[in-house]
Amino acid sequence: MRSDCPRVLIAGTASGCGKTTAVCAILTLLRRRGVGVTAAKCGPDYIDPMFHRSVLGVPSANLDPFFCEENLLRALLAAHAGEATVIEGVMGYYDGTGRDGTEYSTYSVAAATQTPVVLVVDARGAAVSLLAVLEGFLRFRPDSRIGGVLFRGASPMTYAMLKKLLEARFGGAVRPLGYIPKLPEDCVLASRHLGLITAAEIADLREKLEKTADLCADTIDVDALLALARSAPPLAYDAPAVVRRAPVTIAAARDAAFCFYYDDTLALLERMGASIRFFSPLADEPLPEEADGLLLGGGYPELYAETLEKNASARESVRRAVTRGLPTIAECGGFQYLGRSLCGRAMCGALPHESADAGRLVRFGYLTLTAQRAGLLGENGTVLRAHEFHYYDSTVCGDDFTAEKPSGRRWTCAIHTDTLYAGYPHLFLPADSKAADAFYSACLKYKEKKHDHH
């Protein structure tokens, strides 16, 4: 299949160089023009897409080169395409893993999707040296795809000089797209802990971003940026085949405590025939009775442990369903919720572990899971790609999978029974369609068993 998909990827020279500010300003300015814009984030991060959706009101998805092979990356991008799509990079443009260090990097996403790149360069404390930085990025990979540059924190005079020198040195190969001016304190985005975002905080953030966009309206060349996005070649891909099956109802806990879901995982289950019913353990809503399957996503249950403990009817309904064999995928925060306690507060008690703050980042990054026993997501030997990032740990983390990091470090983790996958690693089901099929089959089986009992 081929899809016209005007798109641009905003990459940075390093973390903290102003990528997120640039992306938010660009999305806001494009929306003000009436462009039907969508967003995407490189990597497995849940927070930036939630931020794009809740604060900016822009549809957003993940493009993760570890989870997805190149064809799937292009298919997902095409599925999320708008009149223009702005992709936010992660870390520095070339930072990844593997032998040459660029595997699973922002650069690898740009290469797989043939997306033109805008490099954000922090201009604070430098002037002409910034052109040497840009030249280094262009020459490091001959197919760098860098077609534009944005300077962060430049003054109008410095930018005027840089623009002239840049055009003289690089000709039309790299377009100067403007600069992000020095922003007042009240426009600076603090690092976000999304579990803390309330409606009032969202309103406050929106105000900040509108103000930032006002300040950038005359300093970012939106026309040139759109022209760069429209220069992207059509996306060529094979759409993943999805077999529609008999309908099931899958309940998913979703509120401020359980907010980490990949929209593409939910969309895949819906395309297979599922209807997703959200419920809130924080609001003491019991598990929907009609559920044939359950998703307990990650999030921030530790911030709401007291409320979750108080909401005994929600806890009991989940405990009963899981122990009776309702097919369940519980990741990270959802896994903690199934245990006996979290931060000393009583949780569901469906599993024997207790969870608490380890005071440091326990495990993080990409890993490959290999099942040591058959269960909900497949046979013994089933291989899944996953991601972990957590400061809390549990007394019993399971040993039904072997986890291996790209570096080669290995350990055992997660619980895998015929009806349960529970552990710290987060999964991305569109990349593991066999696991999605196995989970869906278990939901169908549960539904049939329910009808036989009635």
C-alpha positions in Angstrom: 0.0 0.0 0.0 1.0 3.6 -0.5 0.0 6.6 1.6 0.6 10.3 1.2 1.7 11.4 4.6 3.2 14.8 5.0 5.5 14.4 8.0 8.5 15.9 9.8 10.6 14.5 12.6 11.9 17.0 15.3 15.2 15.6 16.6 17.7 17.1 19.0 21.5 17.2 19.5 20.9 15.8 23.0 18.3 15.4 25.7 17.2 18.7 27.2 18.1 20.7 24.0 14.5 22.0 23.6 12.8 19.3 21.4 9.6 19.1 23.5 9.2 22.9 23.5 9.7 23.0 19.8 7.2 20.2 19.1 4.6 21.8 21.4 5.0 25.2 19.7 4.9 23.7 16.2 1.8 21.6 17.0 0.0 24.6 18.5 1.0 26.9 15.5 -0.2 24.3 13.0 -3.5 23.8 14.8 -4.1 27.5 14.9 -3.8 27.5 11.1 -6.5 24.9 10.9 -4.1 22.1 9.8 -5.4 18.6 10.8 -2.2 17.8 12.6 -1.3 14.5 14.4 1.7 13.7 16.6 3.9 10.7 17.3 6.8 9.9 19.7 9.9 7.8 19.0 10.4 5.1 21.5 8.3 3.4 24.2 7.5 6.4 26.3 3.8 6.7 27.4 4.0 10.2 28.8 4.7 12.4 25.7 1.8 10.9 23.6 -0.5 11.4 26.7 0.8 14.9 26.9 0.2 15.6 23.2 -3.4 14.2 23.6 -4.5 15.7 26.9 -2.7 19.0 26.9 -2.6 19.9 23.2 -5.6 17.9 22.1 -3.6 16.3 19.2 -3.9 12.6 18.4 -0.6 10.9 19.2 1.0 7.4 18.9 4.3 5.6 19.5 6.8 4.7 16.8 9.2 2.3 18.5 12.0 0.7 16.4 12.7 -2.0 19.0 9.1 -3.2 19.2 8.4 -2.8 15.4 10.2 -3.9 12.3 10.4 -1.3 9.6 7.2 -2.2 7.7 5.1 -2.1 10.9 6.6 1.4 11.7 5.5 2.6 8.3 2.0 1.0 8.7 1.5 2.6 12.1 2.6 6.0 10.9 0.3 5.7 7.9 -2.6 4.7 10.2 -2.0 7.8 12.3 -1.3 10.3 9.5 -3.1 13.6 9.4 -2.7 16.6 7.1 0.7 16.8 8.7 2.3 14.6 11.3 5.0 15.9 13.7 7.2 13.1 15.2 9.1 13.9 18.4 12.5 12.3 18.7 14.1 10.8 21.8 17.5 11.7 23.4 20.1 12.8 20.8 19.4 12.1 17.2 21.8 9.2 16.7 21.7 7.8 20.3 20.7 4.1 20.4 22.3 0.7 21.0 23.9 -2.1 19.1 27.2 -2.4 17.4 27.3 1.1 15.8 25.3 2.7 18.7 22.5 4.0 16.4 20.2 0.9 16.5 16.7 1.8 17.9 17.6 5.5 17.7 15.5 8.5 16.4 17.7 8.3 13.3 16.6 4.7 12.7 12.9 5.8 12.8 13.7 8.6 10.3 15.5 6.1 8.0 12.7 3.4 8.2 9.9 5.9 7.5 11.9 8.2 5.1 11.0 11.2 7.2 12.6 14.7 6.7 14.3 15.8 10.0 14.5 19.1 11.7 17.5 19.3 14.1 17.0 21.4 17.3 20.3 22.9 18.3 20.7 24.6 21.7 22.2 28.0 20.8 22.7 29.2 24.4 26.3 30.3 24.9 27.5 29.8 21.3 27.2 31.4 17.9 29.2 30.3 14.7 30.3 27.1 16.6 26.7 25.9 16.1 27.4 25.5 12.4 30.2 23.1 13.2 27.8 21.1 15.4 25.3 21.0 12.5 28.0 20.0 10.0 29.0 17.2 12.3 25.5 15.8 12.4 25.1 16.1 8.6 28.4 14.3 7.9 28.1 11.6 10.6 25.7 9.8 8.3 25.6 10.7 4.6 21.9 9.9 4.6 21.2 12.0 7.7 17.8 13.1 6.4 18.4 16.4 8.2 16.6 19.0 6.0 16.1 21.8 8.5 17.4 23.4 11.7 15.8 25.3 14.6 17.9 27.1 17.1 16.8 27.2 20.7 17.5 30.3 22.8 19.1 32.4 20.1 18.7 36.1 20.1 17.2 37.8 16.9 20.6 39.2 16.0 22.5 35.9 16.5 19.8 34.1 14.4 20.0 36.7 11.6 23.8 36.1 11.4 23.5 32.3 11.7 20.8 32.2 8.9 23.1 34.1 6.5 26.1 31.9 7.3 24.1 28.7 7.2 22.6 29.5 3.7 26.1 30.4 2.4 27.7 27.2 3.8 25.0 24.6 3.1 23.1 26.1 0.2 19.6 24.7 0.0 20.5 21.4 1.6 19.5 22.5 5.1 16.8 25.1 5.6 17.0 27.6 8.5 13.5 27.3 10.0 13.9 29.9 12.7 14.5 29.9 16.4 12.8 29.5 19.8 13.4 32.8 21.7 14.6 32.9 25.3 11.4 32.0 27.1 10.2 33.7 30.4 10.2 31.5 33.5 6.4 31.0 33.4 6.8 29.2 30.0 9.4 26.7 31.0 8.0 23.1 31.1 9.0 21.2 34.2 9.7 17.5 33.7 6.4 15.8 33.9 5.0 13.2 36.2 1.8 12.6 34.4 0.0 11.0 37.3 0.0 14.4 39.0 -1.8 16.2 36.1 -5.3 17.3 37.1 -7.8 19.2 35.0 -6.5 22.5 36.6 -2.9 21.6 35.8 -3.8 20.8 32.2 -5.5 24.2 31.9 -2.3 25.8 33.4 -0.1 23.9 30.9 -2.3 24.9 28.0 -1.9 28.5 29.0 1.9 28.1 29.1 2.0 26.4 25.7 -0.3 29.0 24.1 2.0 31.7 25.4 5.0 29.9 24.1 3.4 29.6 20.7 2.6 33.3 20.7 6.3 34.0 21.3 7.3 31.6 18.5 4.7 32.7 16.0 7.1 35.2 14.4 10.3 33.3 15.0 9.5 29.8 13.6 9.0 29.6 9.8 5.9 27.5 9.7 5.5 27.7 5.9 9.0 26.4 5.3 8.4 23.6 7.9 5.2 22.6 6.2 7.0 22.6 2.8 9.6 20.3 4.3 6.9 17.9 5.7 5.2 17.9 2.3 8.5 17.0 0.6 8.4 13.5 2.3 7.9 10.6 -0.2 4.7 8.5 0.1 4.9 5.8 2.7 5.0 2.3 1.1 4.0 -0.6 3.4 2.0 -3.8 3.7 -0.9 -3.4 6.1 -0.7 -6.1 8.9 -3.5 -8.7 8.4 -6.0 -8.7 11.2 -8.6 -11.5 11.4 -11.9 -10.4 12.8 -13.3 -12.8 15.3 -16.4 -13.3 17.4 -16.9 -10.3 19.8 -15.6 -10.2 23.4 -15.7 -7.5 26.0 -12.3 -6.5 27.5 -12.3 -4.4 30.6 -9.4 -2.0 31.1 -8.6 0.0 34.3 -8.1 3.6 33.2 -7.7 6.6 35.5 -4.8 8.7 37.0 -3.4 5.5 38.7 -3.6 3.3 35.6 -3.0 5.4 32.5 -0.2 3.6 30.6 -1.7 2.0 27.5 -0.5 2.0 23.9 -3.5 3.1 21.8 -2.3 0.8 19.1 -2.7 -2.2 21.4 -6.3 -1.2 22.2 -7.0 -0.5 18.5 -5.7 -3.9 17.5 -8.0 -5.7 20.0 -10.9 -3.6 18.7 -10.1 -4.5 15.1 -10.0 -8.2 16.2 -13.6 -7.8 17.5 -13.3 -6.7 21.1 -15.2 -3.9 22.7 -13.1 -2.2 25.4 -14.9 -1.1 28.6 -12.9 1.3 30.8 -13.5 1.4 34.6 -11.8 3.2 37.4 -10.4 1.5 40.5 -9.7 5.0 41.9 -13.4 5.9 41.6 -14.3 2.5 43.3 -15.9 1.2 40.1 -16.0 -2.6 40.2 -14.8 -4.6 37.2 -17.6 -4.6 34.6 -19.5 -7.9 35.0 -19.6 -8.6 31.3 -15.8 -8.7 31.0 -14.3 -11.6 29.2 -10.8 -10.3 29.6 -8.9 -7.7 31.7 -6.1 -5.2 31.1 -4.4 -3.6 34.1 -2.0 -1.1 32.6 0.9 0.7 34.3 0.8 4.2 35.7 1.2 5.7 39.2 -0.8 3.5 41.7 1.8 4.4 44.4 0.6 8.0 44.3 -2.9 6.8 45.0 -2.3 3.8 47.3 -4.4 5.2 50.1 -7.4 5.7 47.9 -7.0 2.3 46.2 -6.8 0.7 49.6 -10.1 2.4 50.7 -11.8 1.3 47.5 -12.3 -2.3 48.7 -15.2 -3.2 46.4 -13.1 -2.5 43.3 -10.2 -4.4 44.8 -12.4 -7.4 45.7 -14.0 -7.5 42.2 -10.6 -7.6 40.5 -9.3 -10.2 43.0 -12.3 -12.5 42.5 -12.2 -12.3 38.7 -8.4 -12.9 38.4 -8.4 -15.8 40.9 -11.4 -17.3 39.0 -9.4 -17.3 35.8 -10.5 -14.1 33.9 -7.8 -13.8 31.2 -5.6 -10.9 32.5 -2.6 -8.8 31.3 -1.2 -6.8 34.3 1.8 -4.7 33.6 4.0 -2.8 36.1 1.5 -0.7 38.2 -1.2 -3.1 37.3 1.0 -6.0 38.5 1.6 -4.1 41.8 -2.2 -3.6 42.2 -2.7 -7.4 42.0 -0.3 -8.0 44.9 -1.0 -8.0 48.7 0.3 -4.5 49.4 1.8 -1.4 47.9 3.7 1.1 50.2 2.1 -0.8 53.1 -1.4 -0.3 51.8 -3.6 -3.3 51.1 -4.1 -4.1 47.4 -6.1 -6.9 45.6 -4.3 -9.9 47.1 -4.7 -12.0 43.9 -0.9 -12.5 43.9 1.4 -13.0 46.9 3.9 -10.0 46.5 4.4 -6.8 48.3 5.6 -3.7 46.5 7.6 -0.6 47.8 9.8 2.2 46.6 13.3 0.9 46.0 14.7 4.5 46.1 16.4 4.1 42.7 15.6 3.2 39.1 15.4 -0.6 39.4 15.2 -1.9 35.9 14.8 0.2 32.7 15.2 -0.2 29.0 14.4 -2.7 26.2 14.3 -6.4 26.9 13.4 -9.6 25.1 11.2 -12.1 27.1 11.3 -15.8 26.4 8.6 -17.9 28.0 9.8 -20.7 30.3 6.3 -22.2 30.4 3.2 -22.1 28.2 0.5 -19.7 29.3 -1.8 -16.9 28.3 0.4 -15.3 25.7 1.7 -18.5 24.0 3.7 -21.7 24.2 6.9 -22.4 26.1 9.6 -20.6 24.1 7.4 -17.7 23.0 9.5 -14.6 22.5 8.1 -11.2 23.2 9.7 -7.7 23.1 9.1 -5.5 26.1 10.2 -2.4 28.0 10.7 -1.7 31.7 11.0 1.6 33.7 10.3 1.6 37.4 11.5 2.8 40.8 9.3 0.4 42.8 10.0 -3.3 43.2 8.2 -6.3 44.5 9.0 -9.2 46.8 7.9 -11.8 44.2 8.4 -10.7 40.5 7.8 -14.1 39.0 10.2 -16.4 37.1 8.1 -17.7 34.1 10.1 -15.7 31.5 13.8 -15.2 30.9 14.5 -11.5 30.3 17.5 -10.4 28.3 18.7 -6.9 27.6 20.4 -5.9 24.3 23.6 -5.8 26.4 23.2 -9.5 27.2 22.3 -9.2 30.9 19.7 -11.8 31.9 17.3 -12.5 34.7 13.9 -14.2 35.3 10.7 -12.3 35.7 6.9 -12.2 35.3 4.1 -14.7 36.1 2.6 -16.7 33.2 -0.3 -19.1 33.7 -3.1 -20.2 31.4 -5.1 -17.1 32.3 -2.5 -14.5 33.5 0.5 -12.5 32.3 1.6 -10.3 35.2 5.0 -8.6 35.7 7.0 -5.3 35.3 7.7 -5.5 31.6 5.3 -3.6 29.3 4.3 -5.2 26.0 3.3 -3.8 22.6 0.8 -6.3 21.2 0.8 -5.0 17.5 4.4 -6.2 17.3 3.5 -9.6 18.8 0.3 -10.5 17.0 0.6 -14.2 18.0 0.4 -13.1 21.7 -2.6 -10.9 20.9 -4.3 -13.8 19.2 -3.5 -16.1 22.2 -5.0 -13.5 24.6 -8.0 -13.0 22.5 -8.6 -16.8 22.2 -8.4 -17.1 26.0 -11.1 -14.3 26.3 -13.3 -16.2 23.8 -12.9 -19.4 25.7 -13.8 -17.6 29.0 -16.9 -16.2 27.4 -18.0 -19.6 26.2 -17.4 -21.1 29.6 -19.5 -18.3 31.2 -22.4 -19.1 28.8 -22.2 -22.8 29.6 -22.6 -22.0 33.3 -25.6 -19.8 32.8 
